[in-house]
Amino acid sequence: MNRRIAIIGGGVVGLSVAHACASRGHRVTVIERAAAERDGGCSFANAGMVVSSHFVPLASPGMIGLALRWMVDPESPFHLKPRASAALLDWGWKFWRACTDENVARAAPLLRDLHLASRAGYEKWAAQWGNRFEFVESGLLVLCRTEHALADEARIAHLARELDVPATVLTAGAVAAIEPDMRMTIAGGVHFPRDARLVPARLMSALQEQTRRIGVHLRHGTEVHGFRLNGSRIGGVETSDGVIGADEFVLCAGIWSSQLARRLGLSLPMQAGKGYSLTVEKPAATMRTCAILSEARAAVTPMGSALRFGGTMEITAIDETIERARVRGLVKSIGTYFPDVTREVLADATIRTGLRPCSPDGLPYVGRFARYANLSAATGHAMMGVSLAPITGTLIAELLSGERTTLPIAALSPDRYARSRGAATPQAAIAT
Ligand SMILES: Cc1cc2nc3c(=O)[nH]c(=O)nc-3n(C[C@H](O)[C@H](O)[C@H](O)COP(=O)(O)OP(=O)(O)OC[C@H]3O[C@@H](n4cnc5c(N)ncnc54)[C@H](O)[C@@H]3O)c2cc1C
């Protein structure tokens, strides 16, 4: 049945959901508070990696120790900024409980399947849309400066092969044969040949154009402030441009989804994982693949004639300001892998920042809420939102069309923390 679907948030996830829903014949409106020509925020600032190699969730053994060790270093790549916040305490407790081998074993096969289905989605879009977003299956290298990190990454490579994700451990010489143009000071690396990359801003503009082409109404510059209730259904959303009604509502507002959910008495625990990208427009030397810098928790991706470095995961309040110490830390760490990418080279880079929406267990929220008959969520993708966007769109479109989902989504339920702290009586929701 053809339904009216309102999607809150026009980032990469919201637009992918919109495209999948409109492709099934639904009438779709995307409500996005930012202007169409925006070039900031997570969906623009990211490293553009499409990565089946990212099957280990953020919540994994060792992360708590790392966070504690790095807590006191303002230039460290992973940082939990202490602040008096009940939501942070609650999230931290849930994150700590999820940092187990069992969580990784449960999440890994699902994340792999989601990434692979998503990559197939990108291949299809690239073929259909003339590959305007420069999708390339160029592979990914995980670069290690120390033998210790290489041994850790070799263990992940072993796990990858057990999950049928091809991965090869390489010497520094073998890495140099793949990347002959960039000078590197490394002990070796791991090659994931099936990973891919794209150019985020081009993807966003292609998604905006293609969703419009199939009839999606993109309402940029329109902010959702609250909800109107009609019994156990959402009747409409109150926006800066009046009330917008629909049959179904999908929360795709990235890190801001938690605040909106709270207005409906729903608990959708997330913290912002602030990251930065530094884009050098015309570097003297560039990469052919994209790469993760293992110890630095940073990334580098060639984007046309530019090279983008991305990194830092600072668990923080909703705050998009640029913290110079973090950028300094990122710049320093890049130079330890690439001696020719000096501070001077990075001095002219364009700095962007984005808030990754991080769930405590490292899995996204994709599915319907039990409390409202016509409300779903598609958010919480943390550092994997680009990689997982096409399959997220497909899963939500299948759900709203009454179809069986391509992959099982019970583990992604937005209600999985429903009985915990944070769920309350709806506020700012007006019954109609
Ligand atoms: C440095 C960095 C590198 C990254 N690299 C990668 C990578 O290589 N691969 C990968 O897969 N992922 C990567 N990520 C993560 C990825 O960028 C995110 O997971 C993804 O962009 C999240 O998309 P989203 O649509 O859920 O959220 P967002 O991009 O945050 O979009 C949410 C939208 O909702 C809108 N909104 C919020 N509140 C309201 C409201 N009340 N009314 C209307 N609109 C509202 C916002 O304006 C925003 O446009 C990276 C992130 C960073 C920061």
The ligand as a Gaussian input file, in Angstrom:
#p B3LYP/6-31G(d) Opt

LIG

0 1
 C       35.785000      12.069000      10.919000
 C       34.726000      11.056000      10.577000
 C       35.029000      10.027000       9.691000
 C       34.065000       9.063000       9.381000
 N       34.368000       8.118000       8.447000
 C       33.437000       7.199000       8.092000
 C       33.705000       6.237000       7.085000
 O       34.769000       6.223000       6.492000
 N       32.737000       5.328000       6.780000
 C       31.527000       5.308000       7.431000
 O       30.703000       4.442000       7.147000
 N       31.222000       6.241000       8.360000
 C       32.145000       7.170000       8.712000
 N       31.855000       8.117000       9.670000
 C       30.557000       8.064000      10.355000
 C       29.439000       8.586000       9.469000
 O       29.818000       9.838000       8.968000
 C       28.148000       8.672000      10.277000
 O       27.854000       7.402000      10.835000
 C       26.969000       9.096000       9.398000
 O       27.250000      10.279000       8.715000
 C       25.708000       9.279000      10.234000
 O       24.710000       9.697000       9.345000
 P       23.254000      10.097000       9.849000
 O       22.459000      10.410000       8.641000
 O       22.752000       9.049000      10.783000
 O       23.508000      11.358000      10.786000
 P       23.859000      12.870000      10.387000
 O       24.804000      12.941000       9.265000
 O       24.259000      13.528000      11.657000
 O       22.490000      13.438000       9.870000
 C       21.433000      13.721000      10.745000
 C       20.685000      14.902000      10.165000
 O       19.535000      15.164000      10.959000
 C       19.348000      16.572000      10.981000
 N       18.542000      16.917000      12.162000
 C       18.883000      16.762000      13.462000
 N       17.890000      17.184000      14.271000
 C       16.896000      17.627000      13.463000
 C       15.610000      18.190000      13.709000
 N       15.142000      18.386000      14.954000
 N       14.871000      18.545000      12.645000
 C       15.314000      18.354000      11.362000
 N       16.522000      17.826000      11.079000
 C       17.304000      17.451000      12.120000
 C       20.762000      17.139000      11.055000
 O       20.807000      18.473000      10.590000
 C       21.526000      16.174000      10.153000
 O       21.632000      16.642000       8.823000
 C       32.780000       9.112000       9.996000
 C       32.478000      10.155000      10.856000
 C       33.423000      11.126000      11.157000
 C       33.062000      12.245000      12.083000

